[in-house]
């Protein structure tokens, strides 16, 4: 049986080396140019290349320094009935930026009558001078920084001395197929957060659905779809989390979420931060309407007042009213700082009794939109969820903002491009999280 010869017939080389030189002359025979003579003697050459950077298990080097298959075959029809021909010279770049020319064997298939040459599978792709390992450095960089293709090309030029094209880098970054990801390595804790990020590509809106583990602080699943409807949300969560693992989930206040989460078996917590945002938005609209009515009445009662005087008086009135509202809002906010679910229920009853003393516009909102569903906002205080379920969506908002900031999501032109970038940033997030857990 033919043995694998992984070294050239040169005494000074170990079993894992391959010789070459920079003048593109025959790397096997003696070089007559005195400029490349070395101290090993006149029958040796100047440079040594380690085979692990080029060869795989299917390739060997013959006595003439040509890389050939250990088991010759045709790459087109995979027939083993081939004729050995001469060799081609192929230029490749090493990881330190040095370019070398290697010899690769050519074959003619007797079956399909097509020519082929040795392929360095898993190390160098066809028609590419850069190794897969070298191109993967672009992926590693994208996990940590938001460099453009131009900056990544400059990085390779500075540290490796090579000029890698933007297109080569762009293709190397497309490592993930599809628009759906699920973290199969994660052991889900049962406590999740769900949110949607809007993405606009080529003047069309798409939606990034994200599930996040609150205890492990890692992404569970991600999806980019054309819809944000209830069916898409339900199917995404159902396909990503097993029914037996569903304990509790936190979302924003979008209508329809509560019904979906109940059907999927979750205890549903509404984000208290979004509640406060909604209260402030509602109060802002009411205060603007109140200001307009006050200015109109003031103008009718005092026609001699100038616009500046009217606006000044209305501003003072609104500011005084805001001070009163903020005092009662601080009383309301104390609800979410209670230690137990029972204490929160007692405080809810206290707020209902004191509602008559609240500013009318604040009392109106609480009576209409908060008290009918107040239990959804204090699920995190239940004994079984204490310390596990958050009261806000801050964790998933932080993850979304780090993996696809608002300033960057407008730069992408394809769904594949933006999803692969999200996946690179996601991998970087998971690596950092694993380091935190091990340290």
C-alpha positions as CSV (number, residue, x, y, z in Angstrom):
1,X,0.0,0.0,0.0
2,X,1.2,3.5,-0.9
3,X,2.4,5.4,2.3
4,X,1.7,9.0,2.9
5,X,4.9,11.0,2.2
6,X,4.5,14.4,3.8
7,X,8.0,15.6,3.4
8,X,10.5,16.2,0.6
9,X,13.7,14.1,0.2
10,X,15.8,16.6,2.0
11,X,17.7,15.6,5.2
12,X,17.4,18.9,7.0
13,X,13.6,18.9,6.8
14,X,11.4,17.2,9.5
15,X,8.3,15.2,8.6
16,X,6.0,18.1,8.5
17,X,7.8,20.6,6.2
18,X,7.9,21.7,2.6
19,X,10.6,23.8,1.0
20,X,10.1,26.7,-1.3
21,X,11.9,29.9,-2.4
22,X,11.0,33.4,-3.2
23,X,12.5,33.4,-6.8
24,X,9.9,31.0,-8.2
25,X,12.5,28.4,-9.3
26,X,12.3,24.7,-8.8
27,X,12.0,24.2,-5.0
28,X,13.4,20.6,-5.2
29,X,16.7,21.0,-7.1
30,X,19.7,23.0,-6.0
31,X,19.4,26.8,-6.5
32,X,22.5,28.2,-8.3
33,X,21.8,31.8,-7.3
34,X,24.2,32.7,-4.6
35,X,21.8,35.1,-3.0
36,X,19.7,32.3,-1.6
37,X,22.4,30.0,-0.4
38,X,22.1,29.2,3.3
39,X,24.3,27.8,6.0
40,X,23.1,24.2,5.6
41,X,25.2,23.5,2.5
42,X,25.1,23.9,-1.2
43,X,22.5,21.2,-1.7
44,X,19.8,22.9,0.4
45,X,17.5,25.8,-0.1
46,X,16.8,28.9,1.8
47,X,13.2,28.7,3.1
48,X,11.0,26.2,4.9
49,X,7.2,26.0,4.8
50,X,5.2,23.9,7.3
51,X,2.8,21.5,5.6
52,X,0.0,21.9,8.2
53,X,-0.7,25.3,6.7
54,X,-1.4,23.8,3.2
55,X,-2.0,20.0,3.1
56,X,-4.9,18.0,4.4
57,X,-5.2,14.2,5.0
58,X,-5.9,13.5,1.3
59,X,-2.7,15.1,-0.1
60,X,0.9,14.1,-0.2
61,X,4.1,15.5,-1.8
62,X,5.9,13.4,-4.4
63,X,9.7,13.3,-4.9
64,X,9.5,16.3,-7.4
65,X,7.9,18.6,-4.8
66,X,4.4,18.4,-6.4
67,X,1.3,18.2,-4.2
68,X,-0.9,15.3,-5.4
69,X,-3.8,13.2,-4.1
70,X,-3.0,10.2,-2.0
71,X,-6.0,8.6,-3.8
72,X,-6.3,10.3,-7.2
73,X,-9.8,11.1,-8.4
74,X,-11.8,13.4,-10.6
75,X,-13.4,16.4,-8.9
76,X,-16.2,16.4,-11.5
77,X,-17.5,12.8,-11.5
78,X,-15.5,11.4,-8.6
79,X,-14.1,8.6,-10.8
80,X,-10.8,7.1,-9.7
81,X,-9.9,6.2,-13.3
82,X,-7.6,9.2,-14.0
83,X,-4.4,9.9,-15.8
84,X,-1.7,11.9,-14.1
85,X,-0.6,14.9,-16.1
86,X,1.9,17.7,-15.3
87,X,1.3,20.3,-12.6
88,X,0.1,23.9,-12.3
89,X,1.7,26.6,-10.2
90,X,-0.6,28.1,-7.7
91,X,0.1,31.3,-5.7
92,X,-1.1,31.3,-2.1
93,X,-0.6,33.6,0.9
94,X,0.6,32.4,4.3
95,X,-0.9,33.8,7.5
96,X,2.2,36.1,8.0
97,X,1.5,37.7,4.6
98,X,4.3,36.0,2.6
99,X,3.2,34.8,-0.9
100,X,4.5,31.5,-2.1
101,X,4.0,29.5,-5.3
102,X,3.3,25.8,-4.9
103,X,3.0,23.0,-7.5
104,X,-0.4,21.1,-7.7
105,X,-0.9,18.0,-9.8
106,X,-3.2,17.9,-12.8
107,X,-5.4,15.0,-13.7
108,X,-7.4,13.9,-16.8
109,X,-10.4,11.8,-16.1
110,X,-10.9,8.8,-18.5
111,X,-14.6,8.7,-17.8
112,X,-15.8,12.3,-18.3
113,X,-12.6,13.5,-20.2
114,X,-12.3,16.6,-18.0
115,X,-9.2,18.1,-16.4
116,X,-8.9,18.9,-12.7
117,X,-6.2,19.7,-10.3
118,X,-5.5,19.1,-6.6
119,X,-7.9,20.9,-4.3
120,X,-6.8,22.0,-0.9
121,X,-10.1,21.3,0.7
122,X,-10.8,22.8,4.1
123,X,-7.6,25.0,3.9
124,X,-7.8,27.0,0.7
125,X,-11.0,27.4,-1.3
126,X,-10.9,27.1,-5.1
127,X,-9.9,30.3,-7.0
128,X,-8.8,32.0,-3.7
129,X,-5.3,32.8,-2.7
130,X,-6.1,33.3,1.0
131,X,-6.6,30.5,3.5
132,X,-10.0,29.9,5.2
133,X,-8.3,30.5,8.5
134,X,-7.0,33.8,7.4
135,X,-10.4,34.9,6.1
136,X,-12.1,33.8,9.3
137,X,-10.1,36.5,11.0
138,X,-12.5,39.0,9.5
139,X,-15.3,37.2,11.2
140,X,-13.5,37.3,14.5
141,X,-12.9,41.1,14.1
142,X,-16.6,41.6,13.3
143,X,-17.5,39.9,16.6
144,X,-15.8,42.6,18.5
145,X,-15.8,45.8,16.4
146,X,-18.0,47.5,13.8
147,X,-15.3,48.0,11.2
148,X,-16.4,48.6,7.6
149,X,-15.1,46.4,4.8
150,X,-12.6,49.1,4.0
151,X,-11.3,49.2,7.5
152,X,-11.0,45.4,7.7
153,X,-9.0,45.5,4.4
154,X,-6.7,48.1,6.0
155,X,-6.3,45.9,9.1
156,X,-5.1,42.9,7.0
157,X,-2.7,45.2,5.1
158,X,-1.2,46.7,8.3
159,X,-0.8,43.4,10.3
160,X,-0.3,40.9,7.4
161,X,1.0,43.0,4.6
162,X,-1.6,41.7,2.2
163,X,-4.2,43.5,0.0
164,X,-7.4,41.6,0.5
165,X,-10.3,42.9,-1.6
166,X,-13.6,44.1,-0.2
167,X,-15.4,41.4,-2.1
168,X,-13.3,38.6,-0.6
169,X,-13.9,40.0,2.9
170,X,-17.6,40.4,2.2
171,X,-18.0,36.8,1.1
172,X,-16.0,35.5,4.1
173,X,-18.5,37.2,6.4
174,X,-21.5,35.4,4.9
175,X,-21.1,32.3,7.1
176,X,-24.8,31.8,8.1
177,X,-27.5,30.5,5.7
178,X,-31.2,31.4,6.3
179,X,-32.9,34.1,8.5
180,X,-33.7,31.9,11.6
181,X,-31.3,31.0,14.4
182,X,-31.9,28.9,17.5
183,X,-29.2,28.5,20.2
184,X,-29.1,24.7,20.5
185,X,-26.2,24.8,23.0
186,X,-28.2,26.8,25.6
187,X,-29.9,25.1,28.4
188,X,-33.0,27.3,28.7
189,X,-33.8,28.5,32.2
190,X,-37.5,28.9,31.6
191,X,-37.4,32.7,32.0
192,X,-37.4,34.7,28.7
193,X,-37.7,38.1,27.2
194,X,-39.3,38.9,23.8
195,X,-38.9,42.0,21.7
196,X,-39.0,43.1,18.0
197,X,-36.6,45.4,16.3
198,X,-37.7,47.2,13.1
199,X,-35.2,47.1,10.2
200,X,-35.6,48.9,6.9
201,X,-33.8,47.5,3.8
202,X,-34.4,48.9,0.3
203,X,-37.3,51.0,1.5
204,X,-39.1,48.0,2.9
205,X,-39.7,47.2,6.6
206,X,-38.6,43.9,8.1
207,X,-38.9,42.7,11.7
208,X,-36.2,41.1,13.9
209,X,-37.8,38.9,16.4
210,X,-35.6,38.1,19.4
211,X,-36.0,35.7,22.4
212,X,-33.5,36.2,25.3
213,X,-32.8,34.1,28.3
214,X,-33.0,36.3,31.4
215,X,-31.0,34.1,33.8
216,X,-28.2,32.9,31.4
217,X,-28.2,36.3,29.7
218,X,-27.9,34.8,26.3
219,X,-30.0,34.8,23.1
220,X,-32.4,31.9,22.7
221,X,-33.5,32.4,19.1
222,X,-33.7,35.1,16.4
223,X,-35.8,35.5,13.2
224,X,-36.1,38.2,10.5
225,X,-39.5,38.2,8.9
226,X,-41.7,40.4,6.8
227,X,-44.5,40.4,9.4
228,X,-44.9,41.3,13.0
229,X,-48.4,39.9,13.4
230,X,-49.6,37.5,16.2
231,X,-49.2,34.4,14.1
232,X,-45.6,35.1,13.4
233,X,-44.9,35.9,17.0
234,X,-46.6,32.7,18.2
235,X,-45.0,30.4,15.7
236,X,-41.5,31.9,16.4
237,X,-41.8,31.4,20.2
238,X,-43.5,28.0,19.8
239,X,-40.7,26.7,17.5
240,X,-37.9,28.1,19.7
241,X,-39.1,27.0,23.2
242,X,-40.5,23.7,24.3
243,X,-43.9,23.8,26.0
244,X,-42.4,22.0,29.1
245,X,-39.8,24.7,29.5
246,X,-42.2,27.7,29.5
247,X,-42.3,29.4,32.9
248,X,-42.4,33.2,32.5
249,X,-41.8,35.8,29.8
250,X,-41.6,39.6,29.7
251,X,-42.6,41.8,26.8
252,X,-43.6,45.3,26.0
253,X,-47.3,46.4,26.1
254,X,-48.3,45.6,22.5
255,X,-51.9,44.4,22.3
256,X,-52.2,40.7,21.6
257,X,-49.1,39.6,23.4
258,X,-51.0,38.6,26.5
259,X,-53.3,36.1,24.7
260,X,-50.3,34.5,22.9
261,X,-48.3,34.0,26.1
262,X,-51.3,32.5,27.9
263,X,-51.8,30.0,25.0
264,X,-48.1,29.1,25.2
265,X,-48.2,28.5,28.9
266,X,-46.2,31.5,30.2
267,X,-46.8,33.7,33.2
268,X,-46.8,37.0,31.3
269,X,-45.0,40.1,32.8
270,X,-45.6,43.5,31.2
271,X,-42.6,45.8,31.1
272,X,-43.0,48.5,33.8
273,X,-40.6,50.8,31.9
274,X,-42.9,50.8,28.9
275,X,-45.8,51.5,31.2
276,X,-44.1,54.6,32.5
277,X,-43.3,55.7,28.9
278,X,-47.0,55.3,28.0
279,X,-48.1,57.3,31.0
280,X,-45.7,60.1,30.1
281,X,-46.9,60.1,26.5
282,X,-50.5,60.2,27.5
283,X,-49.9,63.0,30.0
284,X,-47.9,65.0,27.5
285,X,-50.8,64.9,25.1
286,X,-53.3,65.9,27.8
287,X,-51.0,68.7,29.0
288,X,-50.6,70.1,25.5
289,X,-54.4,70.1,25.1
290,X,-54.7,71.8,28.5
291,X,-52.2,74.4,27.6
292,X,-54.1,75.3,24.3
293,X,-57.4,75.6,26.1
294,X,-55.8,77.8,28.9
295,X,-54.2,80.1,26.3
296,X,-57.5,80.4,24.4
297,X,-59.5,81.3,27.5
298,X,-56.8,83.7,28.7
299,X,-56.8,85.5,25.4
300,X,-60.6,85.9,25.5
301,X,-60.6,87.1,29.1
302,X,-57.6,89.5,28.7
303,X,-57.5,90.7,25.0
304,X,-54.8,93.2,25.9
305,X,-52.3,90.5,26.9
306,X,-49.5,89.9,24.3
307,X,-48.6,86.5,22.9
308,X,-45.5,86.5,25.0
309,X,-47.4,87.2,28.2
310,X,-50.0,84.5,27.4
311,X,-47.3,81.9,26.7
312,X,-45.4,82.8,29.9
313,X,-48.5,82.4,32.1
314,X,-49.5,79.1,30.4
315,X,-46.0,77.8,30.8
316,X,-46.0,78.6,34.6
317,X,-49.4,76.9,34.9
318,X,-48.2,73.8,33.2
319,X,-45.0,73.6,35.2
320,X,-46.9,73.9,38.4
321,X,-49.2,71.1,37.3
322,X,-46.3,69.0,36.3
323,X,-44.8,69.3,39.7
324,X,-48.0,68.0,41.2
325,X,-48.2,65.2,38.8
326,X,-44.6,64.1,39.5
327,X,-45.3,64.0,43.2
328,X,-48.2,61.6,42.6
329,X,-46.2,59.6,40.1
330,X,-43.5,59.0,42.7
331,X,-46.2,57.6,45.0
332,X,-47.4,55.3,42.1
333,X,-43.8,54.2,41.3
334,X,-43.3,52.8,44.8
335,X,-45.6,49.9,43.8
336,X,-42.7,48.3,41.8
337,X,-40.3,48.6,44.7
338,X,-42.3,46.3,47.0
339,X,-40.7,43.2,48.3
340,X,-43.5,40.7,47.9
341,X,-46.6,40.1,45.8
342,X,-48.9,40.4,48.8
343,X,-47.4,43.8,49.7
344,X,-48.0,45.0,46.1
345,X,-51.7,43.9,46.3
346,X,-52.1,45.9,49.5
347,X,-50.5,48.9,47.9
348,X,-52.8,48.6,44.9
349,X,-55.8,48.8,47.2
350,X,-54.2,51.9,48.8
351,X,-53.8,53.6,45.4
352,X,-57.4,52.9,44.5
353,X,-58.5,54.6,47.7
354,X,-56.2,57.6,47.1
355,X,-57.1,57.9,43.4
356,X,-59.6,60.7,44.2
357,X,-56.7,62.9,45.3
358,X,-54.6,62.3,42.2
359,X,-54.5,64.9,39.4
360,X,-57.5,64.2,37.1
361,X,-55.5,63.3,33.9
362,X,-53.2,60.8,35.9
363,X,-56.2,59.3,37.7
364,X,-58.0,58.9,34.4
365,X,-55.2,56.9,32.9
366,X,-54.7,54.7,35.9
367,X,-58.4,54.0,36.2
368,X,-58.8,53.2,32.6
369,X,-55.6,51.4,31.5
370,X,-53.7,50.3,34.6
371,X,-56.1,49.0,37.3
372,X,-58.0,46.6,35.0
373,X,-54.8,44.6,34.3
374,X,-52.5,45.6,37.2
375,X,-51.6,41.9,38.0
376,X,-49.6,41.7,34.7
377,X,-47.2,44.3,36.0
378,X,-46.4,42.6,39.3
379,X,-45.8,39.0,38.2
380,X,-42.1,39.5,39.0
381,X,-42.9,39.8,42.7
382,X,-44.5,36.4,43.0
383,X,-42.5,34.0,45.2
384,X,-41.7,31.5,42.4
385,X,-40.4,34.3,40.1
386,X,-38.6,36.4,42.7
387,X,-35.0,37.1,41.5
388,X,-35.6,35.3,38.2
389,X,-38.1,37.4,36.3
390,X,-37.3,41.0,35.5
391,X,-39.8,43.9,35.7
392,X,-38.4,45.6,32.7
393,X,-37.2,44.6,29.2
394,X,-33.7,46.2,29.8
395,X,-31.7,43.0,29.2
396,X,-33.1,42.3,25.8
397,X,-33.1,46.0,24.8
398,X,-29.4,46.1,25.7
399,X,-28.7,42.9,23.7
400,X,-30.5,44.2,20.6
401,X,-28.8,47.6,20.9
402,X,-25.4,46.1,21.1
403,X,-25.8,43.5,18.3
404,X,-27.5,45.9,15.9
405,X,-27.4,49.6,16.9
406,X,-29.7,52.1,15.3
407,X,-26.8,53.9,13.6
408,X,-25.7,50.7,11.8
409,X,-28.9,49.0,10.8
410,X,-29.4,51.5,8.0
411,X,-26.1,50.6,6.3
412,X,-27.1,47.1,5.0
413,X,-28.7,46.4,1.6
414,X,-29.6,42.7,2.0
415,X,-31.3,40.6,4.6
416,X,-28.5,38.0,4.4
417,X,-25.9,40.7,5.1
418,X,-27.6,42.2,8.1
419,X,-28.5,38.8,9.5
420,X,-24.9,37.5,9.2
421,X,-23.7,40.7,10.9
422,X,-26.2,40.0,13.8
423,X,-24.9,36.5,14.0
424,X,-21.3,37.6,14.3
425,X,-22.2,40.1,17.0
426,X,-24.3,37.4,18.7
427,X,-21.3,35.1,18.8
428,X,-19.1,37.8,20.3
429,X,-21.8,38.4,23.0
430,X,-22.0,34.7,23.8
431,X,-18.1,34.4,24.0
432,X,-18.0,37.4,26.5
433,X,-20.8,35.9,28.5
434,X,-19.1,32.5,28.8
435,X,-15.9,34.3,29.9
436,X,-17.9,36.0,32.6
437,X,-19.3,32.7,33.8
438,X,-15.9,31.0,33.9
439,X,-14.0,33.9,35.6
